[in-house]
């Protein structure tokens, strides 16, 4: 077995800007790596997590032109989700809007086609984008597959599922919700998170965001948890996720796994990386996708959870981006 691959060295962006995308929204965009390199866009998770410097580092900076962006109301995009409950702004934060934003960024940067890399919610948005614009995608690298089907959302946020794996952490998650409402956790949380009173929405945001932060890795990540429950970050993340989840991701049930939609991307070289022990987005969905995309390479990491930084997952992702870096056309190096 060869040595596990890990992050490339730290790099800084050579270009950053705010891009107006309409409806009062501006999104943060950055470029790093080689301006003449192979274009790739990193589609972050959540929805609502925003970008981080580590995300630049799964790509060889000598061979890639690396594009990161904060999706609507997340990270450095404005307005920030923690600052507003304006329904006009929230009604224009949907999956079709985010797909259009990716196209706006591509056009602004003068990129004809690019690799699309997405994990967790980012895999969902990457699939939605690729199915809408297959002629603009050179390759797909997908991790922790999530398509927002009702069963996937119920697994994470409704009774009878993860409460049996993490009973202590589940108790913390349900604590802000009145016992009579605990049969509809996502809807009950929506009311709490969008309450104008900080005494209501801040504890709810911390509980929602802390729940996810506690279970995304096989081993505890206390530093990640502390960052996740900082007030503004927690409220923004929780509001955006909950907004998407109570609306089914603004997708038809099973839309992204529909045979007709998948036929549109069958010829795009694709790598699917999934942690066997992923408690947030269980492997069932990744298997469903791999079964329907028989040309994709499916890597099941036996000792990994949900986070992209876990060693086996990171190794598989870096191997995938390295294999595509010089336009390999889907010729993937074996681990």
C-alpha positions, 0 to 999 in steps of 0.5 A: 500500500502506498503512502497516504496522500494529504493536503498540498501546502498552504496557499493564498488567493491571487484574486478575490472579489464580490460578485453581485448575483441579483436579488440583493445578494453578493457572493464572495469568489476567490482564485488561487493556484496557477492562473493558467492551470486546469480550472476547478471549482470547489462547491462547499457543503452545508449548505451554509458552511462557507469556504475555508483555506484547507479547501484550496489544498486538495488540488496541486497549485502548480496544475490547477486554477482553483476557484472557491466561492461562498454560496448565498448568505454564507461565509463572506457573501452578503447579506449574511444569514445570521443578520436577516430573516427578510423573507424576500432574501431567503426566497431567492436562496434556492438550489436553482439560484445557486446553480445560476450563481455557479454559471455566473462565476464561470462566465465572469472568470472566462472559463469555458469548462471546469472540474466540479468538486463537491462534498456533502451538500456540495455533492448535491449542488455539484450534481444539480449543476452538472445535470443542468450544464453538462457541457461545462463540466470536465470531471466530477469529484464527489464526496459524502453523497447527499441528495436531500431525499426525505429518508436522508433528511429523516435519518439525520434530523428526525426521531428513530434513527441517529438517536440510537447511535448517539443518545447523549448528543441527540438529547442535546439536539432536541433540548431546545424543542418543546416535547410536543414538537419533537415528532417534527424536528426540522419544522420545529427548528425552523420556527426557532431559528427564524425567530427574531429574538436572539434568546431563541435563535442563538441557542437553537443555532448552537444546538443544530450546528453542534449536533452536526459538528459532533458526528461528522468525524469518527473521532471527536474534533473538539476544535471543529465543534468550538468553531461550529457553535460560535454564535454568528457562524452557528446561526447562519449555518443552521438557518441556511441548512434548515431553510433548504431542508424544510424545502426538500432542497428545492428539488423533486424527490429523487430528482438527482438520481432520476435516470433521465437526469443521470443520463445527461452526465453519464459521459463525464469522468466521475469519482465518488468517495464515501466514508463507510462510517459516515453518520451524516450522509450514510453510504446507501446514497453513494451506492445508489448513485454509483449503481446508476453511474456505472462509469464512475469510480467508486471509492468506499473508505472503510475507516472514515466518517463524513469529514473530507479531512479524514486521512483515507477520504483525503487520500482518495480525493487528492488521488482523484484530483491528481489523476485529472490534473493534466486532463487525464480524461478519466484514467484514474490512478489506483490507490 
